[in-house]
Amino acid sequence: MAGEPQADCLFCKIVAGSVPATVVRETETTVAFRDINPQAPTHVLVIPKAHYPDAASLAAQAPQLAADVLREAGEVAAEDKVVGTGYRVVFNTGAGAGQTVFHAHAHVLGGRGLEWPPG
């Protein structure tokens, strides 16, 4: 069920503290942690603590929580000092778009040039 922890979800396990992560920020509703396979000097994942399978379901079912994730993405960028040079916030939705963990999450990428279109 959307919003409820899923026993087989890696990110739910990070939220619960049963899987370690390098947490850089945590609020009442979100957790932000360093990606284990960074694609840029700043590569942080911001996740809602509640489980939603992707960004679309998060936005449709919990718009305030989606706003919390976006707000925290900006805070991560500020703390990593990439606001001035620019950063990207990416939500991969679906396996065909590269989503590998089906718990909504935003990638915050910065600290190097980010080409367009992304590949």
MDTraj code that builds the backbone (N, CA, C; nanometers):
import mdtraj as md
import numpy as np

residues = "MET ALA GLY GLU PRO GLN ALA ASP CYS LEU PHE CYS LYS ILE VAL ALA GLY SER VAL PRO ALA THR VAL VAL ARG GLU THR GLU THR THR VAL ALA PHE ARG ASP ILE ASN PRO GLN ALA PRO THR HIS VAL LEU VAL ILE PRO LYS ALA HIS TYR PRO ASP ALA ALA SER LEU ALA ALA GLN ALA PRO GLN LEU ALA ALA ASP VAL LEU ARG GLU ALA GLY GLU VAL ALA ALA GLU ASP LYS VAL VAL GLY THR GLY TYR ARG VAL VAL PHE ASN THR GLY ALA GLY ALA GLY GLN THR VAL PHE HIS ALA HIS ALA HIS VAL LEU GLY GLY ARG GLY LEU GLU TRP PRO PRO GLY".split()
xyz = np.array([
    [0.0851, -0.1185, 0.0000],
    [0.0000, 0.0000, 0.0000],
    [0.0889, 0.1237, 0.0000],
    [0.0539, 0.2229, -0.0795],
    [0.1310, 0.3464, -0.0890],
    [0.1406, 0.4131, 0.0472],
    [0.2574, 0.4637, 0.0765],
    [0.2816, 0.5310, 0.2025],
    [0.3304, 0.4399, 0.3124],
    [0.3073, 0.3102, 0.2998],
    [0.3463, 0.2137, 0.4028],
    [0.4828, 0.1539, 0.3703],
    [0.5668, 0.1296, 0.4715],
    [0.6972, 0.0668, 0.4456],
    [0.6800, -0.0688, 0.3766],
    [0.7724, -0.0973, 0.2859],
    [0.7719, -0.2240, 0.2134],
    [0.8928, -0.3051, 0.2587],
    [0.8705, -0.4287, 0.3002],
    [0.9764, -0.5125, 0.3560],
    [1.0901, -0.5375, 0.2574],
    [1.0603, -0.5386, 0.1271],
    [1.1621, -0.5690, 0.0269],
    [1.2231, -0.4440, -0.0373],
    [1.1980, -0.3257, 0.0179],
    [1.2439, -0.1997, -0.0414],
    [1.3726, -0.1522, 0.0258],
    [1.4784, -0.1379, -0.0524],
    [1.6069, -0.0912, -0.0013],
    [1.5936, 0.0441, 0.0684],
    [1.5204, 0.1374, 0.0078],
    [1.5115, 0.2705, 0.0666],
    [1.4266, 0.2707, 0.1933],
    [1.3249, 0.1860, 0.2016],
    [1.2503, 0.1719, 0.3274],
    [1.3426, 0.1206, 0.4373],
    [1.4355, 0.0327, 0.4004],
    [1.5312, -0.0198, 0.4979],
    [1.6285, 0.0885, 0.5428],
    [1.6662, 0.1782, 0.4529],
    [1.7514, 0.2919, 0.4913],
    [1.6756, 0.3819, 0.5871],
    [1.5500, 0.4112, 0.5567],
    [1.4667, 0.4936, 0.6459],
    [1.4588, 0.4297, 0.7843],
    [1.4424, 0.2982, 0.7895],
    [1.4295, 0.2263, 0.9164],
    [1.5621, 0.2140, 0.9910],
    [1.6732, 0.2397, 0.9218],
    [1.8038, 0.2281, 0.9851],
    [1.8634, 0.0893, 0.9812],
    [1.8003, -0.0028, 0.9092],
    [1.8520, -0.1394, 0.9026],
    [1.9542, -0.1584, 0.7908],
    [1.9657, -0.0617, 0.7005],
    [2.0690, -0.0599, 0.5969],
    [2.1422, 0.0734, 0.6120],
    [2.2756, 0.0693, 0.6204],
    [2.3494, 0.1948, 0.6400],
    [2.3499, 0.2820, 0.5149],
    [2.3617, 0.4113, 0.5368],
    [2.3739, 0.5093, 0.4301],
    [2.4474, 0.6297, 0.4866],
    [2.5126, 0.7045, 0.3997],
    [2.5789, 0.8270, 0.4412],
    [2.4763, 0.9396, 0.4334],
    [2.4052, 0.9581, 0.5426],
    [2.2969, 1.0566, 0.5494],
    [2.3567, 1.1960, 0.5629],
    [2.3100, 1.2876, 0.4776],
    [2.3566, 1.4262, 0.4828],
    [2.2510, 1.5206, 0.5381],
    [2.1246, 1.4824, 0.5294],
    [2.0155, 1.5613, 0.5848],
    [1.9016, 1.4674, 0.6196],
    [1.8267, 1.5054, 0.7222],
    [1.7068, 1.4299, 0.7565],
    [1.6070, 1.5266, 0.8165],
    [1.4825, 1.5138, 0.7725],
    [1.3733, 1.5921, 0.8286],
    [1.2683, 1.4943, 0.8806],
    [1.1592, 1.5478, 0.9261],
    [1.0499, 1.4620, 0.9724],
    [0.9952, 1.3739, 0.8604],
    [1.0026, 1.4223, 0.7356],
    [0.9399, 1.3519, 0.6239],
    [1.0366, 1.2985, 0.5186],
    [1.1655, 1.3376, 0.5244],
    [1.2602, 1.2999, 0.4189],
    [1.3944, 1.2566, 0.4768],
    [1.4694, 1.1836, 0.3936],
    [1.6085, 1.1494, 0.4228],
    [1.6882, 1.1764, 0.2955],
    [1.8054, 1.2369, 0.3112],
    [1.8956, 1.2615, 0.1985],
    [2.0283, 1.1927, 0.2280],
    [2.0774, 1.1164, 0.1306],
    [2.2012, 1.0415, 0.1517],
    [2.2809, 1.0343, 0.0219],
    [2.4119, 1.0157, 0.0359],
    [2.5015, 1.0080, -0.0794],
    [2.4745, 0.8808, -0.1601],
    [2.4752, 0.8958, -0.2918],
    [2.4587, 0.7811, -0.3813],
    [2.5831, 0.6936, -0.3720],
    [2.5654, 0.5621, -0.3710],
    [2.6805, 0.4721, -0.3601],
    [2.7566, 0.4595, -0.4924],
    [2.6977, 0.5082, -0.6022],
    [2.7632, 0.5071, -0.7328],
    [2.7510, 0.6477, -0.7921],
    [2.8237, 0.7451, -0.7357],
    [2.8028, 0.8847, -0.7766],
    [2.8391, 0.9116, -0.9219],
    [2.7550, 0.9911, -0.9859],
    [2.7753, 1.0306, -1.1248],
    [2.8253, 1.1742, -1.1366],
    [2.8458, 1.2407, -1.0229],
    [2.8960, 1.3774, -1.0174],
    [2.9531, 1.3977, -0.8774],
    [3.0370, 1.5005, -0.8589],
    [3.0904, 1.5254, -0.7248],
    [2.9814, 1.5379, -0.6174],
    [2.8726, 1.6036, -0.6516],
    [2.7547, 1.6002, -0.5656],
    [2.6551, 1.5060, -0.6305],
    [2.6232, 1.3979, -0.5615],
    [2.5186, 1.3059, -0.6070],
    [2.4527, 1.2514, -0.4811],
    [2.3425, 1.3144, -0.4476],
    [2.2681, 1.2823, -0.3260],
    [2.1272, 1.2420, -0.3651],
    [2.0751, 1.1396, -0.2993],
    [1.9367, 1.0983, -0.3189],
    [1.8531, 1.1565, -0.2065],
    [1.7410, 1.2150, -0.2427],
    [1.6456, 1.2654, -0.1441],
    [1.5202, 1.1803, -0.1579],
    [1.4806, 1.1161, -0.0482],
    [1.3660, 1.0253, -0.0516],
    [1.2632, 1.0658, 0.0523],
    [1.1358, 1.0410, 0.0234],
    [1.0361, 1.0553, 0.1288],
    [1.0488, 0.9362, 0.2234],
    [1.0227, 0.9585, 0.3505],
    [1.0260, 0.8458, 0.4447],
    [0.9119, 0.7485, 0.4167],
    [0.8007, 0.7981, 0.3683],
    [0.6879, 0.7122, 0.3308],
    [0.7157, 0.6524, 0.1929],
    [0.6718, 0.5296, 0.1726],
    [0.6972, 0.4594, 0.0465],
    [0.5914, 0.4935, -0.0591],
    [0.6401, 0.5447, -0.1703],
    [0.5617, 0.5609, -0.2928],
    [0.6508, 0.5069, -0.4032],
    [0.5978, 0.4296, -0.4967],
    [0.6839, 0.3600, -0.5924],
    [0.7579, 0.4495, -0.6914],
    [0.7069, 0.5690, -0.7175],
    [0.7724, 0.6568, -0.8142],
    [0.7249, 0.8000, -0.7933],
    [0.7878, 0.8921, -0.8650],
    [0.7580, 1.0346, -0.8489],
    [0.6133, 1.0676, -0.8848],
    [0.5594, 1.0023, -0.9866],
    [0.4220, 1.0318, -1.0283],
    [0.3221, 0.9942, -0.9196],
    [0.3396, 0.8768, -0.8589],
    [0.2466, 0.8367, -0.7532],
    [0.2657, 0.9229, -0.6291],
    [0.3878, 0.9621, -0.6001],
    [0.4134, 1.0521, -0.4872],
    [0.3413, 1.1848, -0.5079],
    [0.3559, 1.2441, -0.6252],
    [0.2932, 1.3732, -0.6530],
    [0.1409, 1.3641, -0.6496],
    [0.0856, 1.2542, -0.7027],
    [-0.0601, 1.2397, -0.7088],
    [-0.1210, 1.2127, -0.5718],
    [-0.0525, 1.1323, -0.4915],
    [-0.1110, 1.0869, -0.3654],
    [-0.0668, 1.1676, -0.2444],
    [0.0483, 1.2349, -0.2543],
    [0.1016, 1.3090, -0.1392],
    [0.1752, 1.4341, -0.1883],
    [0.1020, 1.5299, -0.2449],
    [0.1692, 1.6461, -0.3039],
    [0.2540, 1.7262, -0.2050],
    [0.2129, 1.7359, -0.0799],
    [0.2945, 1.8094, 0.0171],
    [0.4263, 1.7372, 0.0411],
    [0.4223, 1.6052, 0.0436],
    [0.5441, 1.5267, 0.0608],
    [0.6356, 1.5423, -0.0612],
    [0.5784, 1.5475, -0.1795],
    [0.6579, 1.5725, -0.3001],
    [0.7264, 1.7085, -0.2898],
    [0.6544, 1.8082, -0.2387],
    [0.7136, 1.9406, -0.2185],
    [0.8267, 1.9348, -0.1160],
    [0.8103, 1.8545, -0.0120],
    [0.9166, 1.8372, 0.0879],
    [1.0431, 1.7825, 0.0231],
    [1.0284, 1.6842, -0.0649],
    [1.1437, 1.6247, -0.1339],
    [1.2142, 1.7312, -0.2177],
    [1.1376, 1.8103, -0.2909],
    [1.1978, 1.9148, -0.3745],
    [1.2658, 2.0221, -0.2902],
    [1.2031, 2.0614, -0.1811],
    [1.2634, 2.1613, -0.0921],
    [1.3968, 2.1087, -0.0382],
    [1.3988, 1.9838, 0.0035],
    [1.5219, 1.9259, 0.0558],
    [1.6289, 1.9126, -0.0517],
    [1.5893, 1.8886, -0.1755],
    [1.6863, 1.8853, -0.2851],
    [1.7587, 2.0201, -0.2939],
    [1.6850, 2.1281, -0.2804],
    [1.7468, 2.2607, -0.2801],
    [1.8386, 2.2823, -0.1614],
    [1.7996, 2.2314, -0.0464],
    [1.8832, 2.2435, 0.0734],
    [2.0131, 2.1642, 0.0573],
    [2.0037, 2.0462, -0.0007],
    [2.1238, 1.9653, -0.0275],
    [2.2177, 2.0426, -0.1198],
    [2.1638, 2.1002, -0.2265],
    [2.2458, 2.1760, -0.3212],
    [2.3137, 2.2935, -0.2512],
    [2.2420, 2.3609, -0.1630],
    [2.3002, 2.4737, -0.0899],
    [2.4123, 2.4256, 0.0023],
    [2.3879, 2.3174, 0.0757],
    [2.4901, 2.2657, 0.1673],
    [2.6142, 2.2168, 0.0933],
    [2.5955, 2.1606, -0.0266],
    [2.7095, 2.1135, -0.1058],
    [2.7696, 2.2252, -0.1916],
    [2.7165, 2.3448, -0.1773],
    [2.7687, 2.4642, -0.2452],
    [2.7714, 2.4509, -0.3975],
    [2.6638, 2.3963, -0.4546],
    [2.6540, 2.3857, -0.6001],
    [2.5450, 2.4761, -0.6574],
    [2.4821, 2.5548, -0.5730],
    [2.3752, 2.6431, -0.6217],
    [2.4299, 2.7436, -0.7220],
    [2.5444, 2.8034, -0.6921],
    [2.6003, 2.9067, -0.7792],
    [2.6439, 2.8556, -0.9147],
    [2.6906, 2.7324, -0.9212],
    [2.7377, 2.6762, -1.0478],
    [2.6299, 2.5967, -1.1194],
    [2.5217, 2.5671, -1.0498],
    [2.4100, 2.4936, -1.1081],
    [2.4086, 2.3485, -1.0661],
    [2.2891, 2.2952, -1.0618],
    [2.2698, 2.1549, -1.0249],
    [2.1444, 2.1044, -1.0936],
    [2.1306, 1.9743, -1.0938],
    [2.0167, 1.9104, -1.1592],
    [1.9443, 1.8237, -1.0571],
    [1.8114, 1.8243, -1.0647],
    [1.7279, 1.7354, -0.9841],
    [1.6581, 1.6419, -1.0821],
    [1.6780, 1.5106, -1.0644],
    [1.6261, 1.4111, -1.1584],
    [1.5408, 1.3095, -1.0839],
    [1.4228, 1.2830, -1.1375],
    [1.3376, 1.1732, -1.0916],
    [1.3291, 1.0734, -1.2061],
    [1.3874, 0.9557, -1.1911],
    [1.3700, 0.8498, -1.2902],
    [1.2415, 0.7758, -1.2533],
    [1.1527, 0.7614, -1.3495],
    [1.0244, 0.6960, -1.3223],
    [1.0063, 0.5813, -1.4196],
    [1.0182, 0.4590, -1.3673],
    [1.0041, 0.3391, -1.4483],
    [1.1389, 0.2820, -1.4881],
    [1.1415, 0.1515, -1.5070],
    [1.2655, 0.0818, -1.5416],
    [1.3261, 0.1342, -1.6713],
    [1.2430, 0.1681, -1.7691],
    [1.2920, 0.2187, -1.8966],
    [1.3621, 0.3530, -1.8852],
    [1.3365, 0.4255, -1.7770],
    [1.4014, 0.5539, -1.7531],
    [1.5196, 0.5411, -1.6581],
    [1.5504, 0.4187, -1.6163],
    [1.6651, 0.3965, -1.5297],
    [1.6332, 0.3834, -1.3820],
    [1.5047, 0.3795, -1.3456],
    [1.4721, 0.3614, -1.2038],
    [1.5026, 0.2175, -1.1653],
    [1.5860, 0.1999, -1.0627],
    [1.6222, 0.0657, -1.0175],
    [1.5689, 0.0348, -0.8784],
    [1.5389, 0.1371, -0.8006],
    [1.4760, 0.1193, -0.6692],
    [1.3389, 0.1844, -0.6793],
    [1.2350, 0.1061, -0.6604],
    [1.0988, 0.1546, -0.6820],
    [1.0395, 0.2130, -0.5539],
    [1.1090, 0.3172, -0.5076],
    [1.0690, 0.4043, -0.3968],
    [1.1040, 0.5425, -0.4492],
    [1.0077, 0.6316, -0.4570],
    [1.0304, 0.7636, -0.5166],
    [1.1570, 0.8263, -0.4592],
    [1.2380, 0.8854, -0.5469],
    [1.3592, 0.9528, -0.5018],
    [1.4057, 1.0521, -0.6064],
    [1.4654, 1.1595, -0.5563],
    [1.5240, 1.2626, -0.6415],
    [1.6750, 1.2508, -0.6338],
    [1.7387, 1.2554, -0.7490],
    [1.8844, 1.2624, -0.7558],
    [1.9216, 1.4102, -0.7619],
    [2.0082, 1.4551, -0.6749],
    [2.0624, 1.5912, -0.6802],
    [2.2054, 1.5776, -0.7309],
    [2.2315, 1.6333, -0.8494],
    [2.3612, 1.6206, -0.9159],
    [2.4217, 1.7579, -0.9389],
    [2.5489, 1.7724, -0.9090],
    [2.6165, 1.8993, -0.9323],
    [2.7652, 1.8852, -0.9114],
    [2.8345, 1.9967, -0.9273],
    [2.9777, 1.9975, -0.9053],
    [3.0603, 1.9693, -1.0301],
    [2.9955, 1.9547, -1.1423],
    [3.0627, 1.9390, -1.2731],
    [2.9641, 1.9834, -1.3794],
    [3.0135, 2.0018, -1.5011],
    [2.9249, 2.0340, -1.6113],
    [2.8280, 1.9197, -1.6367],
    [2.7031, 1.9538, -1.6575],
    [2.5995, 1.8536, -1.6851],
    [2.5478, 1.8795, -1.8265],
    [2.5789, 1.7909, -1.9148],
    [2.5443, 1.8065, -2.0569],
    [2.3937, 1.7947, -2.0797],
    [2.3479, 1.8517, -2.1900],
    [2.2094, 1.8372, -2.2318],
    [2.2090, 1.7992, -2.3784],
    [2.1329, 1.7049, -2.4208],
    [2.0413, 1.6274, -2.3386],
    [2.1163, 1.5235, -2.2561],
    [2.0582, 1.4844, -2.1443],
    [2.1231, 1.3804, -2.0634],
    [2.1208, 1.2478, -2.1375],
    [2.2121, 1.1609, -2.1050],
    [2.2215, 1.0350, -2.1783],
    [2.1806, 0.9161, -2.1019],
])
top = md.Topology()
chain = top.add_chain()
for i, resn in enumerate(residues, 1):
    res = top.add_residue(resn, chain, resSeq=i)
    for name in ("N", "CA", "C"):
        top.add_atom(name, md.element.get_by_symbol(name[0]), res)
traj = md.Trajectory(xyz[None], top)
